[in-house]
Amino acid sequence: MLKKRMEILKQANVISEEVAGFMDQVIDRMEAAFPELTQQKAEMFTTHLAMAAERMRRGEGVDQMDDAVWREVKESGDYPRASRFLEQLLALWPETFPENERRFLLLHICSLLREES
């Protein structure tokens, strides 16, 4: 279902072929790492990551996360695992994601991990 969602975004020209290929790899890794993940959480994360990659491809940025929210993410017990997983995913993309994008992605992954436990 997630790959179909990415195909729809690609067909609608919301994401590029390059981003769709990246997301295909991400979805495979995510499904292996989080087999019990709900569809809603998986869709939210993959959509955010796809849009972040597309913003990078277009040279666009994202607003900064509120400092209090970022502290909460960093203090989460899930942060170390989320950070490792994010690094694995971002290694699949040819460019370095900006810090603001990385923070929002970590927020989403921490949320996924909380649900999984």
Helices and strands as residue ranges (DSSP letters): H 2-11, H 17-33, H 39-58, H 67-75, H 79-90, H 99-116
